[in-house]
Amino acid sequence: MRAGARFEPMRAAYDFSGMTREQAFPHHAGLTGLTGMTTGFREIFIDPAPDQMADLLELVADERPDVLVTDETIFGAGFVRERLGLRQAWTATSVYMFSSRDTAPFGLGLFPSTGPWGRARNAMLRLATDHAVLRGLRRHGERVRSRVGLDPLRTGPFENIVRPPDLYLMGTVPSFEYPLSDMLAQTHFVGALQSAGSPSGALPSWWADLDGSRPVVHITQGTVANDARRLLLPAIQALADEDVMAVATTGVDPEGLDPGTLPDNVRLERFVPHARLLPRTDVMVTNGGYGGVNTALAHGVPLVVAGATEEKHEVGQRVAWAGAGIHLRNRKLSQRDVRDAVHRILTEPSFRARARALREEYRGRGGRAEAADRIEALAKR
């Protein structure tokens, strides 16, 4: 690689890269809501941490790094940082994860509330989740830390696994994240972490169909949460008779999802580069993946979010709070839900206006270059 990096595979830790959640964790199939989120957090992120630590300790012994750079869910790296006293930078893959007096506990999907009554609400909900609803998850985190010889953290679930990093890089803009009076000082908004330039390669044979004669709706379910019955198929059928061109991407082999006969106005691909597609897109329908949502907003595209797994309903709530789209919170998504939401986005100018305002805010951030500069400054500190 041009940066001089080399690939080192995980050896002790379970490496499920390239797999969908259902492939890597078959017993997670069908889990949604709070159960889906807590099960995923426990088994995908917490449980692999000791083995991740073992792998990383071997690498650190050879490389002697100045800074550990990871996303916020590689908890094994946080264990290494505590063990060896290294500095660590997080590049966020989701919304701000630490608790605040201004918000309800993470996972409930509630808007912030900063007045006296709102903060009282937040405190009561935090007490209930810490000691009742999410008590098992909090204790599980304490047990895993104990297994690797680390003292417990006196914080709530989702954040009692590792200590905050020295640098927290959010791949978004302030107007997309809730404004918090007690946000960590080492948090920096760098904008969308997109690839530079436009990708090369052949475009799909149907590309000329995106000629601007009718609105383009992009449907994406990401690469991990790939139960097509949850979003992809209902959205395709919902738009079958609408005067739009729908471009659906699967992230996996489309044939494996058994999409059936596609409506005439739907184009289905495993992958289409967002840098090429989003400038032609009027609405994006998504399951709420953080990277995809921020990429859409960086292009000024409003969203319909149907988040059911992991923390994606928290992402959807921020889309709604920012005014740049609609969050569909129903456990079971109907075709009517999708059709009505897409129609609102296309006919109510406020959503497009807010998305375009956010686009200008993203353009004012340094993106990948700013993230690299801040990491280098941390290394030199």
C-alpha positions as CSV (number, residue, x, y, z in Angstrom):
1,M,0.0,0.0,0.0
2,R,1.1,3.6,-0.7
3,A,1.0,4.5,2.9
4,G,3.5,1.7,3.8
5,A,0.9,-0.3,5.7
6,R,0.7,-4.1,5.7
7,F,-2.2,-6.3,6.4
8,E,-2.1,-8.5,9.6
9,P,-5.0,-10.9,10.0
10,M,-6.7,-11.5,13.4
11,R,-5.5,-14.8,14.7
12,A,-7.1,-15.3,18.2
13,A,-10.1,-13.0,17.6
14,Y,-13.1,-14.0,15.5
15,D,-12.7,-12.3,12.1
16,F,-16.2,-11.9,10.5
17,S,-15.2,-9.2,8.0
18,G,-17.0,-9.7,4.7
19,M,-19.9,-11.5,6.3
20,T,-23.5,-10.3,7.0
21,R,-24.6,-10.3,10.6
22,E,-26.8,-13.3,9.9
23,Q,-23.9,-15.2,8.4
24,A,-21.5,-14.4,11.2
25,F,-24.1,-14.8,14.0
26,P,-26.9,-17.0,12.7
27,H,-28.8,-16.9,16.0
28,H,-29.2,-13.1,15.6
29,A,-31.6,-13.5,12.7
30,G,-34.8,-11.7,13.3
31,L,-33.6,-9.8,16.4
32,T,-34.7,-6.2,16.4
33,G,-35.3,-3.3,18.8
34,L,-33.6,-3.3,22.2
35,T,-33.0,-7.1,22.2
36,G,-31.3,-6.9,18.8
37,M,-29.2,-3.9,19.9
38,T,-28.0,-5.4,23.2
39,T,-27.4,-8.8,21.8
40,G,-25.4,-7.4,19.0
41,F,-23.4,-5.1,21.3
42,R,-22.6,-7.9,23.7
43,E,-21.6,-10.6,21.1
44,I,-20.2,-8.6,18.2
45,F,-18.3,-5.9,20.1
46,I,-17.7,-6.9,23.8
47,D,-17.0,-10.6,23.6
48,P,-14.3,-10.5,21.0
49,A,-12.3,-7.8,22.9
50,P,-10.0,-10.1,25.0
51,D,-8.9,-12.0,21.9
52,Q,-8.5,-8.7,20.0
53,M,-6.3,-7.5,22.8
54,A,-4.1,-10.7,22.5
55,D,-3.7,-10.1,18.8
56,L,-2.9,-6.4,19.2
57,L,-0.4,-7.0,22.0
58,E,1.7,-9.1,19.7
59,L,1.6,-6.4,17.0
60,V,2.3,-3.6,19.4
61,A,5.4,-5.4,20.8
62,D,6.8,-5.5,17.2
63,E,5.7,-2.1,15.9
64,R,5.9,0.1,19.0
65,P,3.2,2.6,17.8
66,D,2.9,6.2,18.9
67,V,-0.9,6.1,18.6
68,L,-3.5,3.4,18.2
69,V,-6.1,4.4,15.6
70,T,-9.3,2.3,15.6
71,D,-13.0,2.8,15.4
72,E,-14.8,3.0,18.7
73,T,-16.0,-0.6,18.7
74,I,-12.6,-2.3,18.7
75,F,-12.6,-2.6,22.5
76,G,-9.6,-4.8,22.5
77,A,-7.5,-1.8,21.4
78,G,-8.9,0.1,24.4
79,F,-7.7,-2.7,26.7
80,V,-4.3,-2.5,25.1
81,R,-4.2,1.3,25.6
82,E,-5.0,0.9,29.3
83,R,-2.5,-1.9,29.8
84,L,0.4,-0.1,28.1
85,G,-0.5,3.6,28.5
86,L,-0.6,4.2,24.8
87,R,-2.5,7.1,23.2
88,Q,-5.6,6.2,21.2
89,A,-7.7,7.9,18.5
90,W,-11.2,6.8,17.5
91,T,-12.7,7.4,14.1
92,A,-16.4,7.1,14.8
93,T,-18.5,4.6,13.0
94,S,-21.7,5.7,14.6
95,V,-23.3,8.5,16.7
96,Y,-21.6,10.0,19.8
97,M,-21.6,7.1,22.3
98,F,-21.1,8.7,25.7
99,S,-23.8,9.6,28.1
100,S,-24.9,13.2,28.8
101,R,-27.1,15.0,31.2
102,D,-28.9,16.4,28.1
103,T,-30.0,13.1,26.6
104,A,-31.8,9.9,27.6
105,P,-29.7,6.7,27.8
106,F,-28.2,5.5,24.6
107,G,-30.4,3.0,22.8
108,L,-33.8,4.5,23.7
109,G,-34.0,6.6,20.6
110,L,-35.3,9.8,22.3
111,F,-34.6,13.4,21.4
112,P,-32.4,15.4,23.7
113,S,-34.0,17.5,26.4
114,T,-31.9,20.1,28.2
115,G,-34.4,21.9,30.5
116,P,-34.7,21.1,34.2
117,W,-37.6,18.7,33.6
118,G,-35.8,17.1,30.7
119,R,-32.6,16.5,32.6
120,A,-34.7,15.0,35.4
121,R,-36.3,12.7,32.9
122,N,-32.9,11.7,31.6
123,A,-31.5,11.0,35.0
124,M,-34.5,8.8,36.0
125,L,-34.3,6.9,32.7
126,R,-30.5,6.4,33.2
127,L,-31.1,5.0,36.7
128,A,-33.7,2.6,35.3
129,T,-31.6,1.4,32.4
130,D,-28.4,1.1,34.4
131,H,-29.9,-1.0,37.2
132,A,-32.9,-2.7,35.5
133,V,-33.3,-2.8,31.8
134,L,-29.6,-3.0,30.8
135,R,-28.2,-4.3,34.1
136,G,-27.2,-7.6,32.4
137,L,-25.3,-5.8,29.7
138,R,-23.5,-3.5,32.2
139,R,-22.5,-6.5,34.4
140,H,-21.3,-8.4,31.3
141,G,-19.0,-5.5,30.4
142,E,-17.6,-5.6,34.0
143,R,-16.9,-9.3,33.8
144,V,-15.1,-9.0,30.5
145,R,-12.9,-6.2,31.9
146,S,-12.1,-8.4,34.9
147,R,-11.1,-11.3,32.6
148,V,-8.3,-9.2,31.2
149,G,-7.2,-7.7,34.6
150,L,-8.8,-4.3,34.3
151,D,-10.7,-2.6,37.1
152,P,-14.4,-1.9,36.5
153,L,-15.5,1.5,35.2
154,R,-18.2,3.3,37.2
155,T,-20.3,4.2,34.2
156,G,-23.4,2.9,32.5
157,P,-23.9,0.2,29.9
158,F,-22.4,0.8,26.4
159,E,-19.6,2.9,27.9
160,N,-18.3,0.8,30.8
161,I,-16.2,-1.3,28.5
162,V,-13.2,1.0,27.7
163,R,-12.1,4.5,28.8
164,P,-12.6,7.5,26.4
165,P,-9.9,7.9,23.8
166,D,-7.4,10.8,23.7
167,L,-9.0,11.9,20.4
168,Y,-12.6,11.3,19.2
169,L,-13.1,12.0,15.5
170,M,-16.7,12.2,14.5
171,G,-17.3,11.6,10.8
172,T,-20.1,14.1,10.6
173,V,-21.0,17.8,11.4
174,P,-22.3,19.4,14.5
175,S,-25.7,20.0,13.1
176,F,-26.3,16.3,12.7
177,E,-25.3,15.4,16.3
178,Y,-27.2,16.4,19.4
179,P,-25.8,19.5,21.0
180,L,-24.5,18.5,24.4
181,S,-23.3,20.8,27.2
182,D,-20.9,18.1,28.5
183,M,-19.5,16.6,25.3
184,L,-15.9,15.4,25.8
185,A,-13.4,18.1,24.9
186,Q,-11.4,15.8,22.7
187,T,-14.3,15.3,20.3
188,H,-13.9,16.9,16.9
189,F,-16.3,17.0,13.9
190,V,-14.3,16.4,10.7
191,G,-17.1,15.8,8.3
192,A,-17.8,12.8,6.1
193,L,-14.8,10.5,5.7
194,Q,-15.4,9.9,2.0
195,S,-12.9,8.5,-0.5
196,A,-11.2,11.2,-2.6
197,G,-12.2,11.7,-6.2
198,S,-14.7,9.7,-8.3
199,P,-14.3,6.0,-8.7
200,S,-13.3,4.6,-12.1
201,G,-14.8,1.5,-13.8
202,A,-17.7,0.7,-15.9
203,L,-21.2,1.9,-15.0
204,P,-24.2,-0.4,-15.1
205,S,-25.8,-0.9,-18.5
206,W,-29.0,0.9,-17.3
207,W,-27.2,4.1,-16.2
208,A,-28.7,6.1,-19.0
209,D,-32.1,5.5,-17.3
210,L,-31.1,8.0,-14.7
211,D,-31.8,10.9,-17.1
212,G,-33.6,13.2,-14.8
213,S,-37.0,12.5,-16.3
214,R,-38.3,11.3,-12.9
215,P,-37.1,11.3,-9.3
216,V,-34.4,8.8,-8.4
217,V,-34.9,6.8,-5.1
218,H,-31.8,4.9,-3.8
219,I,-32.6,2.0,-1.6
220,T,-29.7,0.5,0.4
221,Q,-29.6,-1.9,3.3
222,G,-25.9,-1.8,3.9
223,T,-23.5,-4.7,4.0
224,V,-24.1,-6.2,7.5
225,A,-27.8,-6.1,8.3
226,N,-29.0,-7.9,5.2
227,D,-32.4,-9.3,6.0
228,A,-34.0,-8.3,2.8
229,R,-37.5,-8.7,4.2
230,R,-36.9,-5.9,6.6
231,L,-36.4,-3.1,4.2
232,L,-35.1,-3.9,0.7
233,L,-38.1,-6.0,-0.6
234,P,-40.8,-3.9,1.1
235,A,-39.3,-0.7,-0.4
236,I,-39.0,-2.2,-3.9
237,Q,-42.6,-3.3,-3.8
238,A,-43.8,0.0,-2.3
239,L,-42.3,2.0,-5.2
240,A,-43.3,-0.4,-8.0
241,D,-46.2,1.7,-9.2
242,E,-44.7,5.1,-8.4
243,D,-43.4,7.6,-10.9
244,V,-39.8,7.2,-9.8
245,M,-36.7,5.3,-10.8
246,A,-35.6,3.1,-7.9
247,V,-32.0,1.9,-7.6
248,A,-31.5,-0.8,-5.0
249,T,-28.1,-2.0,-3.8
250,T,-27.8,-5.2,-1.8
251,G,-24.2,-5.4,-0.5
252,V,-24.3,-9.1,-1.2
253,D,-25.1,-11.2,-4.2
254,P,-28.6,-10.1,-5.2
255,E,-29.5,-13.6,-6.4
256,G,-29.0,-14.9,-2.9
257,L,-31.8,-12.6,-1.6
258,D,-34.4,-14.1,-3.9
259,P,-35.8,-10.7,-5.0
260,G,-38.3,-12.3,-7.5
261,T,-39.5,-10.4,-10.6
262,L,-38.4,-6.8,-10.3
263,P,-40.8,-4.0,-11.2
264,D,-40.0,-2.1,-14.4
265,N,-38.8,1.0,-12.5
266,V,-36.4,-0.9,-10.3
267,R,-32.7,-1.5,-10.9
268,L,-30.9,-3.9,-8.6
269,E,-27.1,-4.2,-8.1
270,R,-24.8,-5.5,-5.5
271,F,-22.9,-2.2,-5.4
272,V,-23.0,1.2,-7.1
273,P,-20.4,3.8,-6.1
274,H,-22.1,6.5,-4.0
275,A,-19.9,9.2,-5.5
276,R,-21.5,8.5,-8.9
277,L,-25.1,7.7,-7.7
278,L,-25.9,10.2,-5.0
279,P,-25.5,13.3,-7.2
280,R,-28.4,11.9,-9.2
281,T,-30.4,10.8,-6.2
282,D,-33.5,12.7,-4.8
283,V,-34.2,10.4,-1.8
284,M,-32.2,7.7,-0.1
285,V,-34.1,4.9,1.8
286,T,-31.7,3.2,4.2
287,N,-31.5,1.0,7.3
288,G,-29.6,3.8,9.0
289,G,-25.9,2.8,8.6
290,Y,-23.9,5.8,9.9
291,G,-21.4,6.0,7.0
292,G,-24.1,5.8,4.3
293,V,-26.3,8.4,6.1
294,N,-23.4,10.9,6.4
295,T,-22.4,10.3,2.8
296,A,-25.9,11.0,1.6
297,L,-26.1,14.2,3.6
298,A,-22.7,15.3,2.4
299,H,-24.3,15.2,-1.1
300,G,-27.4,17.0,0.1
301,V,-29.7,14.0,-0.2
302,P,-32.6,13.7,2.2
303,L,-33.4,10.3,3.8
304,V,-36.0,7.8,4.9
305,V,-34.5,5.7,7.7
306,A,-35.9,2.4,8.8
307,G,-33.5,1.4,11.6
308,A,-34.3,-1.9,13.4
309,T,-30.9,-3.4,14.4
310,E,-27.8,-2.3,16.2
311,E,-27.9,1.4,17.1
312,K,-29.4,2.4,13.8
313,H,-32.6,3.8,15.3
314,E,-30.4,6.3,17.1
315,V,-29.0,7.3,13.7
316,G,-32.6,7.6,12.4
317,Q,-33.5,9.9,15.3
318,R,-30.7,12.3,14.5
319,V,-31.8,12.4,10.8
320,A,-35.3,13.4,12.0
321,W,-34.0,15.8,14.6
322,A,-31.8,17.5,12.0
323,G,-34.9,17.9,9.8
324,A,-33.2,16.1,6.9
325,G,-35.5,13.1,6.6
326,I,-38.0,10.8,8.2
327,H,-37.4,8.0,10.7
328,L,-39.7,5.0,10.4
329,R,-39.8,3.4,13.9
330,N,-42.2,0.6,13.2
331,R,-40.9,-2.9,14.1
332,K,-42.5,-4.3,11.0
333,L,-42.2,-2.1,8.0
334,S,-45.1,-1.9,5.6
335,Q,-45.1,-0.9,2.0
336,R,-47.4,2.0,2.8
337,D,-44.9,3.3,5.4
338,V,-42.1,3.5,2.8
339,R,-44.4,4.9,0.0
340,D,-45.8,7.7,2.2
341,A,-42.4,8.7,3.6
342,V,-40.8,8.9,0.1
343,H,-43.8,10.9,-1.1
344,R,-43.4,13.4,1.7
345,I,-39.7,13.8,1.1
346,L,-40.4,14.5,-2.6
347,T,-43.2,16.9,-2.1
348,E,-42.3,18.8,1.1
349,P,-39.4,21.2,0.3
350,S,-38.1,21.4,3.9
351,F,-36.4,18.1,3.8
352,R,-34.4,18.9,0.7
353,A,-33.6,22.4,2.1
354,R,-32.2,21.0,5.3
355,A,-30.2,18.3,3.5
356,R,-28.6,21.0,1.3
357,A,-27.8,23.2,4.3
358,L,-26.1,20.2,5.9
359,R,-24.2,19.6,2.6
360,E,-22.7,23.1,2.9
361,E,-21.7,22.4,6.5
362,Y,-19.9,19.2,5.4
363,R,-18.1,21.1,2.7
364,G,-16.7,23.4,5.4
365,R,-15.0,20.4,7.2
366,G,-11.6,18.9,6.3
367,G,-12.8,15.2,6.1
368,R,-10.0,12.7,5.8
369,A,-7.2,15.3,5.6
370,E,-8.4,16.9,8.9
371,A,-8.7,13.5,10.6
372,A,-5.1,12.6,9.5
373,D,-3.8,16.0,10.7
374,R,-5.3,15.6,14.1
375,I,-4.0,12.0,14.5
376,E,-0.5,13.2,13.5
377,A,-0.7,16.0,16.1
378,L,-1.7,13.5,18.7
379,A,1.3,11.3,17.8
380,K,3.7,14.3,18.2
381,R,2.2,15.5,21.4
